[in-house]
Amino acid sequence: MKSAVQVQSWRAIEALRAGVPNRDAVQALGTSQSRIEERFRQQLAAARETFSQGLATQGTLITGGFGSGKSHLLEYLQHIALENNFVCSKVVVSKETPLYDLAKVYKAAVQSAIVPDRAGAALAAVAQKLDFRSTEYAEFYKWVNRTDSGLSTRFAAAVFVFERGKGDRYPEFSHRITQFWSGDPIMVGELRTWLKELGEAATYKIDKVSAKELASQRWQFAPRLMIAAGYAGWVILVDEVELIGRYSLKQRAKSYAEVARLLGKLERGHAPGITTVLSITDDFESAVLDQRNDEEKISGRLLAGDTDEERLLASEAERGMRIIRRDKIPLEDPTEATVHAIYDKVRAVYASAYDWNPSTDYRVIDRTLRIRQHIKRWINEWDLKRLYPGYTPDIEVAELKQDLSEMPEMEMTTEDSPNENDTKL
């Protein structure tokens, strides 16, 4: 039977083999990106300060080649965020999670959220930690009931019902309400019934609100709920931002605006208590911004529409594109000493996983290879030598070019229709 350490090592090697870093791989290898790590620690400290001032925290956009270690670094930053008492989510942009759809991004962020020292659904775990007698909760309760909070009255009503239902007095209330906070609809009639049972139906008049507006308001509500429960805030790590290059021009414009919003660069929609790190490949600027001339085309197309909404989107998209062009932070290229140190670490983990010792003879075949290519070559070579003693493998490494051309299938129907049946929200 394998020991716990051996199982952990095996999980780390399989994650490295697949190129999808997990917690075990990150614990085994750490990171050599000390400059970005230090900046992230400062960002966490700033997030605590700016929340009390009601301001957004400036996020970070990192860039590097395919396989250079961006996903590994995000996994490492998640570990730091949890250590510093932040709730932390990791969102991967995909067909199911398009960056231009903030409702889907929000749900993905909630579903992937890890809460320090808690298990289970994130917002349910956060809500269960609320101390209704604490100063933090009192401040939160006061804010959610303010007429200038920018929230629908259903949030204040839901908070009231959740507090009164605490202690399993109304267990179904609690579950349905945390699901609503997590992005699911809530039946307004049901909410009114709960308020009536608690004798407060007249206090909370449930207003009408579109699904799109509710999605935006949840971004404001969730981090404040987390801070009311005693956490430092919400860190959201967004990977594979370059996939916005596969959208149509209009959805790319929305996505550029979301990049600016998530990084705390817009006045509209900024959410105190949230701080982010986004990652994008280093070929995006030339493959999308330059070759498709996005800056000129998007501004021209939207300004030609001559509506306030389109003019605002043009301005916000321009901000996002300017960030991608000028403000991204490249991963540091590994030195030979760094690659050698990684070789020694991977070798030790492999030996632990398979009870077989790879050679200590470190050799660099090609200095231009990315870290992921080095690691996969080492593991494949050791596999072959372990399984076929005496065999001398000759492994060829090739670069996989990422396709950033437009792909209509990447765009799915969004949930931001203002005409959606409001009674279901």
Salt bridges, closest charged atoms under 4 A:
GLU14 OE2 - ARG17 NH2 2.90
ASP24 OD2 - ARG11 NE 2.70
GLU37 OE2 - ARG41 NH2 3.11
GLU75 OE1 - LYS90 NZ 3.26
GLU83 OE2 - HIS79 NE2 3.33
ASP101 OD2 - LYS104 NZ 3.29
ASP117 OD1 - ARG118 NE 3.74
ASP131 OD1 - ARG133 NE 3.54
ASP148 OD1 - ARG146 NE 2.82
GLU172 OE2 - ARG176 NH1 3.40
ASP184 OD1 - LYS107 NZ 2.78
GLU190 OE1 - ARG176 NH2 2.51
GLU258 OE1 - ARG261 NH2 2.81
GLU285 OE2 - ARG325 NH1 3.10
GLU285 OE1 - LYS328 NZ 2.55
ASP290 OD1 - ARG325 NH1 2.80
ASP294 OD1 - ARG252 NH2 2.79
GLU295 OE1 - ARG325 NH2 2.80
ASP306 OD1 - ARG311 NH1 2.83
ASP308 OD1 - ARG311 NH2 2.61
GLU309 OE2 - LYS212 NZ 3.93
GLU316 OE1 - ARG268 NH2 2.58
GLU318 OE2 - ARG322 NH1 3.72
GLU332 OE2 - ARG35 NE 3.98
GLU336 OE1 - ARG367 NH1 2.53
ASP344 OD2 - HIS340 NE2 3.90
ASP361 OD2 - ARG363 NE 3.79
GLU381 OE1 - ARG377 NH1 3.42
GLU381 OE2 - LYS385 NZ 3.13
ASP383 OD2 - ARG17 NH1 2.18
ASP383 OD1 - ARG386 NH2 3.42
GLU399 OE2 - ARG370 NH2 3.68
ASP403 OD2 - ARG246 NH2 3.27
GLU406 OE2 - ARG252 NH1 2.83
ASP422 OD2 - ARG154 NH2 3.69
